[in-house]
Amino acid sequence: MNYILLILGFFLLIKGADYFVDGSSSIAKVLNIPPIIIGLTIVAFGTSAPEAAVSITASLDGQNGMAMGNVIGSNIFNVLMVVGAAGYVKTLHVEKSILSKEFPFLLFTSILIVFLTGDSLFRNNSVNILSKFDGIILLILFCLFFYNLIKTALKSRDEFTEVENFISIDSDAISYSIDQPLYKSIFYSTFGMIAIIIGGKLVVYCGSYIASTFGISDKLIGLTIVSIGTSLPEFITSIIAATKGESDIALGNVIGSNIFNILFVLGASSVISPITVQNGLLLDGIFMIIVTLITYIFASRKKDVNKIESLTLIGLYLFYMAYLIMTA
């Protein structure tokens, strides 16, 4: 029964994010909010809502391993499997602005989260803790990043076209239709948010129960099953974007989602309840930094990610999964 409820939880997370984005985009359109703001806020938050729901719920319930493991696992999955799969479908051409701004900032935030949680490595403490103060630092950085992102985007007419294309992506799994009555939009947003909350609770509770049944740690469940499940919106969105030739969206979605996961999801989770981090998770965090750097090097070399590089990224993820299973 717990397996069925776990699958149901993932379904509610993904469809909840879908309906939340769909309804909120419509409401924003009715209120004459510029499309660029819709894309950079509602769409970005919507695809990362499953990670936020799971990690915050896990933090509230004291499941620290799952809260941190979900974010690290999702970020690793995004840079290796999502970018890898999207780049294999169609070579991803990377804009100079992504390489000079967003990608370096993602590397910085990845290094920062390992530094903040690495008390045993950097501050000679016996316990690794992401404290409430650390969480406040992450949330402040998120606000600054978000403010700068919107400020920069509003100055560029080209960004409007890009986000409009993003919002018009048509998929059975993720749709951003904005032509519907206001009452229907409000219903979709409300239903989506409720589904995300319920889905998050089901994934955390059932995932923890299954893990305990097999003697598997919350950390491993968070790094594998939960992180892959909550990353499906980013995966689907980026694949669709790649098939449509929207390389910036495919790669930008991953970068934005990973930054959101580190700064907002972990920031909010640790403010709610300080997160104790196992030493093993620090190694996963370091691996996250390494694969993010590798992806950045691939993207910078010829300002694209080709099929061979994409297969390399996918291979690294399979190697990482094998390592997790063998060391479980």
Backbone hydrogen bonds, N-H to C=O, Kabsch-Sander energy under -0.5 kcal/mol:
donor,donor_aa,acceptor,acceptor_aa,energy
5,L,1,M,-2.4
6,L,2,N,-2.1
7,I,3,Y,-2.2
8,L,4,I,-2.5
9,G,5,L,-2.4
10,F,6,L,-2.1
11,F,7,I,-2.4
12,L,8,L,-2.6
13,L,9,G,-2.2
14,I,10,F,-2.5
15,K,11,F,-2.8
16,G,12,L,-2.2
17,A,13,L,-2.1
18,D,14,I,-2.0
19,Y,15,K,-2.9
20,F,16,G,-2.6
21,V,17,A,-2.3
22,D,18,D,-2.4
23,G,19,Y,-2.9
24,S,20,F,-2.4
25,S,21,V,-2.3
26,S,22,D,-1.5
27,I,23,G,-2.2
28,A,24,S,-2.6
29,K,25,S,-1.9
30,V,26,S,-2.3
31,L,27,I,-2.0
32,N,29,K,-1.5
33,I,28,A,-3.0
37,I,34,P,-0.8
38,I,34,P,-1.7
39,G,35,P,-2.7
40,L,36,I,-2.2
41,T,37,I,-1.4
42,I,38,I,-0.5
43,V,38,I,-2.0
44,A,39,G,-0.9
45,F,41,T,-2.9
46,G,42,I,-2.7
47,T,43,V,-2.0
48,S,44,A,-0.9
49,A,45,F,-0.6
49,A,46,G,-0.9
52,A,48,S,-2.1
53,A,49,A,-3.0
54,V,50,P,-2.5
55,S,51,E,-2.7
56,I,52,A,-2.4
57,T,53,A,-2.0
58,A,54,V,-2.7
59,S,55,S,-2.3
60,L,56,I,-2.3
61,D,57,T,-1.7
62,G,59,S,-1.2
63,Q,58,A,-3.1
64,N,62,G,-1.7
67,A,63,Q,-2.1
68,M,64,N,-2.4
69,G,65,G,-2.3
70,N,66,M,-2.5
71,V,67,A,-1.0
72,I,68,M,-2.4
73,G,69,G,-2.8
74,S,70,N,-2.3
75,N,71,V,-2.5
76,I,72,I,-2.3
77,F,73,G,-2.5
78,N,74,S,-2.6
79,V,75,N,-2.2
80,L,76,I,-1.9
81,M,77,F,-1.7
82,V,77,F,-1.9
83,V,78,N,-2.0
84,G,80,L,-1.1
85,A,81,M,-3.0
86,A,82,V,-2.4
87,G,83,V,-2.8
88,Y,84,G,-1.7
89,V,85,A,-2.1
90,K,86,A,-2.0
92,L,305,V,-2.0
93,H,91,T,-0.7
94,V,303,K,-2.6
98,I,95,E,-0.5
99,L,95,E,-1.5
100,S,96,K,-2.0
101,K,97,S,-1.8
102,E,97,S,-0.7
103,F,98,I,-2.7
105,F,101,K,-1.9
106,L,102,E,-2.2
107,L,103,F,-2.2
108,F,104,P,-2.3
109,T,105,F,-2.6
110,S,106,L,-2.3
111,I,107,L,-2.3
112,L,108,F,-2.5
113,I,109,T,-2.3
114,V,110,S,-1.3
115,F,111,I,-2.2
116,L,112,L,-2.9
117,T,113,I,-1.8
118,G,114,V,-1.4
119,D,117,T,-1.6
122,F,118,G,-2.9
123,R,119,D,-1.8
125,N,119,D,-2.0
128,N,277,V,-0.6
129,I,127,V,-0.6
130,L,275,I,-3.2
131,S,129,I,-1.0
135,G,131,S,-2.2
136,I,132,K,-2.2
137,I,133,F,-2.0
138,L,134,D,-2.2
139,L,135,G,-2.4
140,I,136,I,-2.4
141,L,137,I,-2.2
142,F,138,L,-2.1
143,C,139,L,-2.3
144,L,140,I,-2.3
145,F,141,L,-2.7
146,F,142,F,-2.9
147,Y,143,C,-2.6
148,N,144,L,-2.4
149,L,145,F,-2.3
150,I,146,F,-2.3
151,K,147,Y,-2.5
152,T,148,N,-2.5
153,A,149,L,-2.4
154,L,150,I,-2.5
155,K,151,K,-0.6
155,K,152,T,-0.7
156,S,153,A,-1.4
157,R,155,K,-0.6
159,E,156,S,-0.7
160,F,156,S,-0.6
160,F,157,R,-0.9
161,T,157,R,-1.0
162,E,158,D,-1.8
163,V,159,E,-2.4
164,E,160,F,-2.2
165,N,161,T,-2.2
166,F,162,E,-1.9
167,I,163,V,-2.8
168,S,164,E,-1.5
169,I,166,F,-1.3
171,S,169,I,-0.6
176,Y,169,I,-0.8
180,Q,178,I,-1.0
185,S,181,P,-1.9
186,I,182,L,-2.6
187,F,183,Y,-2.0
188,Y,184,K,-2.6
189,S,185,S,-2.5
190,T,186,I,-2.5
191,F,187,F,-3.1
192,G,188,Y,-2.7
193,M,189,S,-2.3
194,I,190,T,-2.3
195,A,191,F,-2.6
196,I,192,G,-2.2
197,I,193,M,-2.2
198,I,194,I,-2.6
199,G,195,A,-2.8
200,G,196,I,-2.4
201,K,197,I,-1.9
202,L,198,I,-2.4
203,V,199,G,-2.4
204,V,200,G,-2.1
205,Y,201,K,-2.8
206,C,202,L,-2.6
207,G,203,V,-2.1
208,S,204,V,-2.2
209,Y,205,Y,-2.1
210,I,206,C,-2.7
211,A,207,G,-2.2
212,S,208,S,-2.4
213,T,209,Y,-2.0
214,F,210,I,-1.7
215,G,212,S,-0.6
216,I,211,A,-3.4
221,I,217,S,-2.0
222,G,218,D,-2.6
223,L,219,K,-2.3
224,T,220,L,-1.5
226,V,221,I,-2.3
227,S,221,I,-0.5
227,S,222,G,-0.9
228,I,224,T,-2.5
229,G,225,I,-2.4
230,T,226,V,-2.6
231,S,227,S,-0.9
232,L,229,G,-1.0
235,F,231,S,-2.3
236,I,232,L,-3.0
237,T,233,P,-2.5
238,S,234,E,-2.5
239,I,235,F,-2.1
240,I,236,I,-2.4
241,A,237,T,-2.4
242,A,238,S,-2.5
243,T,239,I,-2.2
244,K,240,I,-1.3
245,G,242,A,-1.5
246,E,241,A,-2.9
247,S,245,G,-1.5
250,A,246,E,-2.1
251,L,247,S,-2.6
252,G,248,D,-2.7
253,N,249,I,-2.5
254,V,250,A,-0.8
255,I,251,L,-2.4
256,G,252,G,-2.9
257,S,253,N,-2.1
258,N,254,V,-2.6
259,I,255,I,-2.3
260,F,256,G,-2.4
261,N,257,S,-2.6
262,I,258,N,-2.1
263,L,259,I,-2.8
264,F,260,F,-1.7
265,V,260,F,-2.0
266,L,261,N,-1.8
268,A,264,F,-3.3
269,S,265,V,-2.3
270,S,266,L,-2.4
271,V,267,G,-1.7
272,I,268,A,-2.1
273,S,269,S,-2.4
275,I,130,L,-2.1
276,T,274,P,-0.6
277,V,128,N,-3.0
281,L,278,Q,-0.7
282,L,278,Q,-0.9
282,L,279,N,-0.6
283,L,279,N,-1.1
284,D,280,G,-1.4
285,G,281,L,-2.3
286,I,282,L,-2.3
287,F,283,L,-2.3
288,M,284,D,-2.1
289,I,285,G,-1.8
290,I,286,I,-2.3
291,V,287,F,-2.7
292,T,288,M,-1.9
293,L,289,I,-2.3
294,I,290,I,-2.4
295,T,291,V,-2.3
296,Y,292,T,-2.1
297,I,293,L,-2.4
298,F,294,I,-2.5
299,A,295,T,-2.5
300,S,296,Y,-2.2
301,R,297,I,-2.1
302,K,298,F,-0.8
304,D,298,F,-0.6
305,V,92,L,-2.0
310,S,306,N,-2.4
311,L,307,K,-2.6
312,T,308,I,-1.8
313,L,309,E,-2.1
314,I,310,S,-2.3
315,G,311,L,-2.6
316,L,312,T,-2.1
317,Y,313,L,-1.8
318,L,314,I,-2.2
319,F,315,G,-2.3
320,Y,316,L,-2.2
321,M,317,Y,-2.5
322,A,318,L,-2.3
323,Y,319,F,-2.3
324,L,320,Y,-2.3
325,I,321,M,-2.3
326,M,322,A,-2.4
327,T,323,Y,-1.8
328,A,325,I,-0.8
